[in-house]
Amino acid sequence: MFLPLIILIGVVLVFFLVVISMYNSLVKLRNRFKNAYSQIDVQLVRRYDLIPNLVETAKGYMKHEQDTLQKVIEARNQAQKIQVNLAQNPTDSGAMEQLSKAEGLLSKSMGSFFALAENYPDLKANSTMMTLMEELTSTENKVSFARQAYNDAVMEYNNSREVFPSSVIAGMFNFSEARQFEVEEPKARESIKVKF
């Protein structure tokens, strides 16, 4: 007589333990990709801090290239503004898409900057410029690695929230899809080439 009741209680208990386990797993995966974004955030801040120093160093040499220098600063400011907002909520897929586009524009303008800088031998020989270029190259590599780690964490999270039965739990508790950090422009997919 008590056996069916005990079995029913056991089944209900197992069901709740499974739901709790899946929920906790989704939370851990979401926190992992948020943490991975924070690693990108650190490198982007460093990169955004380096760019004005680079432009300021180049201004004295590239007096006739003010338009290009201004485009670099504008692209940097736009990307930085989006990055600051996204850092507060890395789960915002719309903001991630905006950051991807802004980073593509910044990479394009930096490419133009470096192409023009090739025409200024004195600028290429400037020790401050060389140091800044080394730091930027290092930062670009770190951004690439951090972006890869972020995209891997996003993929793992999205896979977990889409497979059954955790997809049911994800739907019940509004675990929204995370967006990967992809560069929109094909040319901008390449990291900034720093050659002097």
Number of C-alpha atoms within 10 A of each C-alpha: 5 7 8 9 10 11 11 12 12 12 12 12 12 12 12 12 12 14 16 13 13 20 18 12 16 23 14 13 19 25 16 18 24 21 16 21 24 18 18 24 21 15 20 22 14 16 21 16 14 16 18 16 14 19 20 13 16 23 15 10 16 19 10 10 14 13 9 17 23 13 18 23 18 15 19 23 16 16 22 21 12 18 24 14 14 21 18 11 14 23 21 16 17 13 18 23 18 18 25 21 19 23 27 23 23 23 24 20 23 25 19 15 20 15 13 14 19 13 11 13 11 12 20 18 11 13 11 15 19 17 12 16 20 14 15 22 18 13 19 20 15 18 21 15 14 21 21 17 19 24 20 15 23 25 18 16 24 22 14 19 26 16 11 11 13 20 18 15 18 22 12 10 11 9 19 15 18 22 19 20 21 17 19 17 15 8 12 19 14 13 14 18 15 15 13 14
